[in-house]
Amino acid sequence: MFWVLLLLLAWAFAGVACTRLCLAAVRAAAVDAGGATVERGHDLTLYEAAFLCGGPARVADVTMVSMARQRRLLLAHTGWATVVDPRGRDEMERSVIGAIGPEGQSRIAPVRAAAAGAEAVRRLADGLVRSGLAVPDGERTTVASGIRQVRAAALAVLALGLTALLMPAQTGMPRLLVALWFALPLTLTLSCLAIARVEVHPCSRWASPAGQRLLGALTRRPARDGDERSFLTSVAVRGIRAIGEPELRAAFTHRDRPWRE
């Protein structure tokens, strides 16, 4: 009767994994429902779009690119940022200027890191979470993790079932009937995965399903040549790879070479 213990273990794996995935899906649906009320008639700001696409680091990138395009911040292709106008027009710009420091010049990499962790970005993130457009910190990978656990449980059930079938017969229980018993938890896990594939929204690290719909509407708007807003929106959505100016793009991608004597 050792196969019965293996069957109980298979049901435990399948039950726990499927329950966790269902709970994660319910929480994600609750966030989506909260964001649906805000979604109607809500136009994303540039900073909100940047956060939903790339998180705090993307917000810092968009802020610095915007200031550089307005000639209020000089971003050299050598990886240095120099303040031209020390008066920030909003909290994000003041965070960047504060991260550069009183000398008015600093390497771009530490400025990006400091600006991404600024209080202004945290308030932006909290506001998006409260409105249901952004995924809370603790739930960013919950659904994806739940799906991985169900996949692992399906493999575990299959392995336990094969082990039970390959064991020497200890009772008069037909092997076909043993296989059918193990087919039940395997069917549960596979059905859960199939439902998740259909019902669960594509996973995003930052944007909730409601936030993803707003981003989709934003990207479908026709871009106009020479429109600064369209250019910054493309940077917010795609990141620094959307920058068409080689020297400005090089400022963000520059890496210091190791010192050699």
C-alpha positions as CSV (number, residue, x, y, z in Angstrom):
1,M,0.0,0.0,0.0
2,F,3.0,2.3,-0.3
3,W,1.5,3.7,-3.5
4,V,-1.3,5.2,-1.4
5,L,1.3,7.4,0.5
6,L,2.7,8.5,-2.9
7,L,-0.8,9.3,-4.0
8,L,-1.4,11.4,-0.9
9,L,1.8,13.2,-1.5
10,A,0.8,13.9,-5.1
11,W,-2.5,15.4,-4.0
12,A,-0.7,17.6,-1.4
13,F,1.6,19.0,-4.1
14,A,-1.3,19.6,-6.5
15,G,-3.7,21.0,-3.9
16,V,-1.2,23.5,-2.4
17,A,0.1,24.7,-5.8
18,C,-3.3,25.2,-7.3
19,T,-4.7,26.9,-4.2
20,R,-1.8,29.4,-4.2
21,L,-2.3,30.2,-7.9
22,C,-6.1,30.7,-7.4
23,L,-5.5,33.1,-4.5
24,A,-2.9,35.0,-6.5
25,A,-5.3,35.3,-9.4
26,V,-8.1,36.6,-7.1
27,R,-5.8,39.3,-5.7
28,A,-4.8,40.3,-9.2
29,A,-8.4,40.5,-10.3
30,A,-9.1,42.7,-7.3
31,V,-6.3,45.1,-8.3
32,D,-7.7,45.1,-11.9
33,A,-11.2,45.9,-10.6
34,G,-9.9,48.8,-8.6
35,G,-8.0,50.2,-11.6
36,A,-11.0,49.9,-13.9
37,T,-12.7,52.8,-12.2
38,V,-9.7,55.0,-12.6
39,E,-9.0,53.8,-16.1
40,R,-12.0,55.6,-17.6
41,G,-11.1,59.1,-18.6
42,H,-7.6,58.9,-17.1
43,D,-4.7,60.1,-19.2
44,L,-1.3,58.9,-18.1
45,T,1.3,61.6,-17.4
46,L,4.8,61.1,-18.8
47,Y,6.2,60.0,-15.5
48,E,3.3,57.6,-14.9
49,A,3.8,56.0,-18.3
50,A,7.5,55.7,-17.6
51,F,7.0,54.0,-14.2
52,L,4.4,51.5,-15.6
53,C,6.7,50.5,-18.4
54,G,10.1,50.4,-16.7
55,G,9.7,51.3,-13.0
56,P,11.7,53.9,-11.1
57,A,14.8,53.8,-13.3
58,R,12.7,54.6,-16.4
59,V,11.3,57.7,-14.6
60,A,14.8,58.9,-13.9
61,D,15.8,58.3,-17.5
62,V,12.8,60.3,-18.9
63,T,13.4,63.2,-16.5
64,M,17.0,63.5,-17.5
65,V,16.3,63.2,-21.2
66,S,13.6,65.8,-20.9
67,M,15.9,68.2,-19.1
68,A,18.7,67.5,-21.7
69,R,16.3,68.2,-24.6
70,Q,15.5,71.6,-23.0
71,R,19.2,72.5,-22.6
72,R,18.8,72.6,-18.8
73,L,21.0,69.6,-18.3
74,L,24.0,68.6,-20.3
75,L,24.5,64.9,-20.7
76,A,27.9,64.2,-22.3
77,H,28.7,61.1,-24.3
78,T,31.5,60.4,-21.8
79,G,28.9,59.6,-19.1
80,W,28.8,62.9,-17.2
81,A,25.8,65.1,-16.3
82,T,26.2,68.8,-15.8
83,V,23.5,71.1,-14.5
84,V,22.8,74.1,-16.7
85,D,19.6,75.4,-15.0
86,P,19.5,74.6,-11.3
87,R,15.8,75.4,-11.0
88,G,13.8,72.2,-11.3
89,R,10.3,72.6,-12.7
90,D,8.8,69.7,-10.7
91,E,9.7,67.2,-8.0
92,M,11.4,64.7,-10.4
93,E,13.7,67.4,-11.9
94,R,14.6,68.6,-8.4
95,S,15.4,65.1,-7.4
96,V,17.8,64.8,-10.4
97,I,19.4,68.1,-9.6
98,G,19.8,67.1,-5.9
99,A,21.3,63.8,-6.9
100,I,23.9,65.5,-9.0
101,G,25.0,67.5,-6.0
102,P,26.1,71.1,-5.2
103,E,29.1,70.9,-7.5
104,G,26.6,70.7,-10.5
105,Q,28.4,67.8,-12.1
106,S,28.4,64.0,-11.5
107,R,28.6,60.7,-13.3
108,I,25.2,59.7,-14.9
109,A,25.0,56.2,-13.4
110,P,24.9,57.3,-9.7
111,V,22.5,60.1,-10.6
112,R,20.1,57.7,-12.2
113,A,20.2,55.4,-9.2
114,A,19.7,58.2,-6.7
115,A,16.9,59.8,-8.7
116,A,15.1,56.4,-9.1
117,G,15.1,56.0,-5.3
118,A,13.9,59.5,-4.5
119,E,10.9,60.3,-2.4
120,A,9.1,61.8,-5.4
121,V,9.3,58.5,-7.3
122,R,8.0,56.6,-4.3
123,R,5.0,58.9,-4.0
124,L,4.4,58.4,-7.7
125,A,4.5,54.6,-7.3
126,D,2.2,54.7,-4.2
127,G,-0.3,56.8,-6.1
128,L,-0.4,54.4,-9.1
129,V,-0.8,51.4,-6.7
130,R,-3.7,53.0,-4.9
131,S,-5.4,53.8,-8.2
132,G,-5.0,50.1,-9.3
133,L,-2.8,51.0,-12.3
134,A,0.5,49.6,-10.8
135,V,1.2,46.2,-9.2
136,P,2.1,46.3,-5.5
137,D,5.7,45.3,-4.6
138,G,4.6,42.0,-3.0
139,E,2.4,40.9,-5.9
140,R,4.6,41.7,-8.9
141,T,5.7,38.1,-9.3
142,T,2.9,36.3,-7.3
143,V,0.9,35.0,-10.3
144,A,4.0,34.1,-12.3
145,S,5.4,32.3,-9.2
146,G,2.1,30.5,-8.8
147,I,2.1,29.3,-12.4
148,R,5.6,28.0,-11.9
149,Q,4.6,26.1,-8.8
150,V,1.7,24.4,-10.5
151,R,4.0,23.3,-13.3
152,A,6.4,21.9,-10.8
153,A,3.5,20.2,-9.0
154,A,2.4,18.6,-12.3
155,L,5.9,17.2,-12.9
156,A,6.0,15.9,-9.3
157,V,2.7,14.2,-9.6
158,L,3.8,12.5,-12.8
159,A,7.1,11.4,-11.2
160,L,5.2,10.0,-8.2
161,G,2.8,8.2,-10.4
162,L,5.6,6.6,-12.4
163,T,7.3,5.6,-9.2
164,A,4.1,3.9,-8.0
165,L,3.7,2.0,-11.2
166,L,7.3,0.8,-11.3
167,M,7.2,-0.5,-7.8
168,P,6.9,-4.3,-7.3
169,A,3.2,-5.2,-6.9
170,Q,2.4,-5.5,-3.2
171,T,-1.4,-5.9,-3.5
172,G,-3.9,-7.1,-5.9
173,M,-4.6,-3.5,-7.1
174,P,-4.4,-3.4,-10.9
175,R,-1.8,-1.0,-12.2
176,L,-4.3,0.6,-14.5
177,L,-6.4,1.6,-11.5
178,V,-3.3,3.0,-9.8
179,A,-2.6,5.1,-12.9
180,L,-6.2,6.4,-12.9
181,W,-5.9,7.5,-9.2
182,F,-2.7,9.5,-10.1
183,A,-4.4,10.9,-13.2
184,L,-6.8,12.8,-10.9
185,P,-4.3,15.2,-9.3
186,L,-2.4,15.4,-12.7
187,T,-5.7,16.5,-14.4
188,L,-6.2,19.1,-11.7
189,T,-2.8,20.7,-12.2
190,L,-3.1,20.6,-16.0
191,S,-6.6,22.1,-15.9
192,C,-5.4,24.9,-13.6
193,L,-2.6,25.7,-16.0
194,A,-5.0,25.7,-19.0
195,I,-7.4,28.1,-17.2
196,A,-4.5,30.4,-16.2
197,R,-3.3,30.6,-19.8
198,V,-6.7,31.8,-20.9
199,E,-7.9,33.9,-18.0
200,V,-4.8,35.4,-16.4
201,H,-3.5,38.6,-18.0
202,P,0.1,38.7,-19.4
203,C,2.4,39.3,-16.4
204,S,4.0,42.7,-16.1
205,R,6.5,43.6,-13.4
206,W,5.1,47.2,-13.0
207,A,1.7,47.7,-14.7
208,S,-1.5,46.1,-13.6
209,P,-4.0,44.9,-16.3
210,A,-5.7,48.3,-16.1
211,G,-2.4,50.0,-16.4
212,Q,-1.5,47.9,-19.4
213,R,-4.7,48.9,-21.1
214,L,-3.9,52.6,-20.6
215,L,-0.4,52.0,-21.9
216,G,-1.9,50.3,-25.0
217,A,-4.1,53.3,-25.7
218,L,-1.1,55.6,-25.2
219,T,1.0,53.8,-27.7
220,R,-1.7,53.6,-30.3
221,R,-1.9,57.4,-30.6
222,P,-0.4,58.6,-33.8
223,A,3.0,60.2,-33.4
224,R,3.7,63.5,-35.0
225,D,7.2,64.4,-36.4
226,G,9.0,66.9,-34.3
227,D,6.5,66.6,-31.4
228,E,8.5,66.7,-28.2
229,R,5.7,64.9,-26.3
230,S,5.7,62.0,-28.7
231,F,9.5,61.7,-28.5
232,L,9.4,61.6,-24.6
233,T,6.5,59.2,-24.7
234,S,8.5,56.8,-26.8
235,V,11.4,57.0,-24.3
236,A,9.0,56.4,-21.5
237,V,7.6,53.3,-23.2
238,R,10.7,51.8,-24.9
239,G,13.5,53.2,-22.7
240,I,16.8,54.8,-23.8
241,R,16.9,52.6,-27.0
242,A,14.2,55.0,-28.4
243,I,16.6,57.9,-28.3
244,G,17.6,58.7,-31.9
245,E,20.4,61.1,-31.0
246,P,23.7,59.1,-30.9
247,E,25.5,61.3,-28.4
248,L,22.6,61.5,-26.0
249,R,22.1,57.7,-26.2
250,A,25.9,57.2,-25.7
251,A,25.6,59.3,-22.5
252,F,23.4,56.6,-20.9
253,T,25.2,53.6,-22.3
254,H,28.7,54.8,-21.6
255,R,30.8,52.5,-19.4
256,D,34.0,53.4,-17.7
257,R,37.1,51.5,-18.9
258,P,39.2,49.9,-16.2
259,W,42.3,51.9,-15.3
260,R,45.5,50.6,-16.8
261,E,48.9,51.9,-16.0
